[in-house]
Amino acid sequence: MRRALRWFWKKGVFSTFMAGFFAVLPIVITVGIMAWVGGLLKGWLGPESFVGKALLQMGLRFVTDPTVASVLGWVAVLLAIWLLGALLKSLGKKRIDKAFHAAVERIPLVNVLYKPVAQVVDLMQRKPTD
């Protein structure tokens, strides 16, 4: 009886099931995390959020269809981000960064949070040769 249980545990159905379970587990966890982050983003940026409503109202000034209006709002945001990037590239990112950092570091409480986040972002933007 012990021998049969030991075989069942080590080489039988249960061990095969556990091997499959542990193979699928990372995929399930990844999908779960992605769904959770997607839900957070939908709550923060979706059509019912403050940002989503503002973008919808911005788009409704030009069209009457709410879906097209929302898309126009997002296109406007993405275009503004792109234009900011073009401005930074043309004027010199370091000069604008220094002025912005100096302004943010004068604000109490914000500077406590901003400085570590800025350091992490700076580390992520560095090239391997820096």
N, C-alpha and C positions, 0 to 999 in steps of 0.2 A: 504494500500500500504506500509506504514512504517513497519507494523507488518510483512509483507511478506519479505521485504528487511532485517529486523532484523533477522528473522528466517534463511533466506538464508545465512546471514553473520555468525551467531553464530552456527547454527546446520545443515546447509544445505550443499550443494555441495562444496562451497568455503572452509568452515572450515575443511571438510574432506580432500580436496585437500591439504590444508596448513599443516595438521597433517602429511600426507604422505610425503609432500615436506620436512618438517623439520626432518622426520625420515631418509630420504635418503641423506640429505645434508651432514652430517658428512662422510658418505661413499664416496660421490662424491669428497669432499675436500681431503680426505685421498688418493684416487686414483690419483687425480690431483697432489698432492704434490709428490707422489711416481713417477709419470711419469716425473715430472719436475726434480727431483733428478736423475732419471735414464738417462734423456737426458744430464744433466750436466756430470755425470760420463762417459757416452758414448763419449761426446766431449773431456773430459780430458784423458780418458784411452782407448778409442775405437781404432779400427784399423787405422783410419785416423789421430790420434793424434800423438804427438811426442813419448809418452810412448808406444803406440801401435805399431808404426813403429819400434821402437828400439827392442821391444820384438819379433816382427816378424823377424827382421834381425838376432836376436840372435838364434831363432829357425831354420831359413833357413840354418844355418851353418850345421845342422844335418839332415834335411829332405828337400824334395822339395815341398811338399804340403803346401800351405800358411796357411790353417786352422790348420793342425797339428803343424806347426811351431809356430803359435800364442799360441796354447795350451801349447806347450813345454816352450815357454817364460814365460807364466803365472805360470806354474808348477815350473819353476826355481825361480821366484819371491817368490812364497809361500814357497818353500823349504828354501830360504834364510831367510825369516822372521821366519820360524820355528827354523832354526839353531841359529839365533840371540837370540830367546827366550830360547833355550837350553843353550846357552853360558851364558846368564844372570842368569839363574837359578843355574848353576853350579859354577860360579865365585862369585856370590853374587851381586845381583842387586844394592844394595845400594852403593857399591864401584864404580861400573861402572857409575851409575847415577850421583854420586857426581863429578866424573871426567868430564863427559859430560856436566853437568850443569855449572861447572866452566869454561869450554872452551866456551860454548855458551854465557855466561854472559859477556865475554870479547869483544864480537862482537857488535859494535854500531848498533843501530836500531833493530837488531835481538833480543837482550835481552829484549827490550821493549815489543815485541810481544810474545816472548817465555815464559817469566816468568808467565804471567797470564794463558796461555794455559797449561803450566806444572802444575800449581796449580789446575786447573779444572780436568785434567787427574788424578792427585794424589788423589783428592777427590773422583773421580769415582772408583778408584782402592782400596780404603780403605775398610777394613772389618768392619762390624757394631761394633765389639768389640774394634776397634782402637780409 
